[in-house]
Amino acid sequence: MIICIGAGPGDVGYLTQRGVDLIRNADVVAGFEAVLNVVRSVVPATAEVVTMGYRDQIEKLEQVAAAHHAGKRCVVVFMGDIHFSGFQYLERVERACGHPVETLPGISSAQILASRAKVCFDETSFITFHRRGDLTPFKRHLVHVLNDGRNAIVIPCPWDAARSFMPPHIATYLLENGIPPEHPTEVWENLTRNEAEWHGTLAECAHKEFSDMSIMLIRTLRPMSSQIEPAEAK
Ligand SMILES: C[S@@+](CC[C@H](N)C(=O)[O-])C[C@H]1O[C@@H](n2cnc3c(N)ncnc32)[C@H](O)[C@@H]1O
């Protein structure tokens, strides 16, 4: 048996009770070191812990898949929620296993941000740049989201200089693509741990630096509720 579970955004208090039960009963618990550290206090002493990094994840996932095929209860832990900015890793797990695997949702950094910043999901789009492959369609989509009067919650890309697309790069790209500089913008770091928050405009964000563990909110200038005609609002 194998299941992928969302570990929550950093503090173990945000791991779901179902996630705790699955980890407590696991023979094998696998994941990236930073994510394993989130759940470490609930991993049983009897479990084999498989720690992986970007370079060895394929071999390590094959090791976990072999344990799963041998009948062991395996859990692969993901940062936050699997279903936001986690699918490329999920695909690697499924490729190693040779079949689709079950997922257990977790609490995403996007949900904590929405709660801290009081932003309504219904009027917000979620975009991640923390992904392999061409970012261009996702950049264009972000421009459309803001032009459509929606908020955007954005996970930046913290990788090497060639690919890095962090909040100042995102803000600069949006300004170059005609998005007004006065959009209220927030960047939240290390949510549920040593939190830091920054509030300003898109123009100001273009000149700020943030750590890798950051998530961005760009608020619309035209809240969707104010776009509803009085007759429609009834
Ligand atoms: C591969 S994405 C995974 C996101 C995760 N699936 C989620 O639902 O939050 C990793 C990025 O998410 C953002 N992130 C994750 N946890 C965070 C936190 N506690 N505070 C701020 N940003 C966070 C950071 O930008 C980090 O580099």
The ligand as an SDF file (V2000), in Angstrom:
LIG
                    3D

 27 29  0  0  0  0  0  0  0  0999 V2000
    6.9450   22.9730   -4.3920 C   0  0  0  0  0  0  0  0  0  0  0  0
    6.0450   24.2860   -3.6670 S   0  0  0  0  0  0  0  0  0  0  0  0
    4.9330   23.3070   -2.6950 C   0  0  0  0  0  0  0  0  0  0  0  0
    3.7550   24.0850   -2.1660 C   0  0  0  0  0  0  0  0  0  0  0  0
    2.8830   23.2070   -1.2920 C   0  0  0  0  0  0  0  0  0  0  0  0
    2.3560   22.0800   -2.0230 N   0  0  0  0  0  0  0  0  0  0  0  0
    1.7330   23.9710   -0.6320 C   0  0  0  0  0  0  0  0  0  0  0  0
    0.5700   23.5690   -0.8060 O   0  0  0  0  0  0  0  0  0  0  0  0
    2.0020   24.9380    0.1000 O   0  0  0  0  0  0  0  0  0  0  0  0
    7.1480   24.9260   -2.4560 C   0  0  0  0  0  0  0  0  0  0  0  0
    7.0200   26.4220   -2.3050 C   0  0  0  0  0  0  0  0  0  0  0  0
    5.7880   26.7390   -1.6440 O   0  0  0  0  0  0  0  0  0  0  0  0
    5.9500   27.9230   -0.8630 C   0  0  0  0  0  0  0  0  0  0  0  0
    5.6860   27.5770    0.5420 N   0  0  0  0  0  0  0  0  0  0  0  0
    5.5110   26.3470    1.0590 C   0  0  0  0  0  0  0  0  0  0  0  0
    5.3140   26.4060    2.3970 N   0  0  0  0  0  0  0  0  0  0  0  0
    5.3720   27.7120    2.7290 C   0  0  0  0  0  0  0  0  0  0  0  0
    5.2490   28.4400    3.9530 C   0  0  0  0  0  0  0  0  0  0  0  0
    5.0470   27.7970    5.1040 N   0  0  0  0  0  0  0  0  0  0  0  0
    5.3340   29.7860    3.9100 N   0  0  0  0  0  0  0  0  0  0  0  0
    5.5370   30.4360    2.7510 C   0  0  0  0  0  0  0  0  0  0  0  0
    5.6750   29.7980    1.5600 N   0  0  0  0  0  0  0  0  0  0  0  0
    5.5990   28.4680    1.5450 C   0  0  0  0  0  0  0  0  0  0  0  0
    7.4070   28.3620   -1.0550 C   0  0  0  0  0  0  0  0  0  0  0  0
    7.4670   29.2680   -2.1250 O   0  0  0  0  0  0  0  0  0  0  0  0
    8.0810   27.0530   -1.4380 C   0  0  0  0  0  0  0  0  0  0  0  0
    9.2990   27.2610   -2.1460 O   0  0  0  0  0  0  0  0  0  0  0  0
  1  2  1  0
  2  3  1  0
  2 10  1  0
  3  4  1  0
  4  5  1  0
  5  6  1  0
  5  7  1  0
  7  8  2  0
  7  9  1  0
 10 11  1  0
 11 12  1  0
 11 26  1  0
 12 13  1  0
 13 14  1  0
 13 24  1  0
 14 15  1  0
 14 23  1  0
 15 16  2  0
 16 17  1  0
 17 18  1  0
 17 23  2  0
 18 19  1  0
 18 20  2  0
 20 21  1  0
 21 22  2  0
 22 23  1  0
 24 25  1  0
 24 26  1  0
 26 27  1  0
M  CHG  2   2   1   9  -1
M  END
$$$$
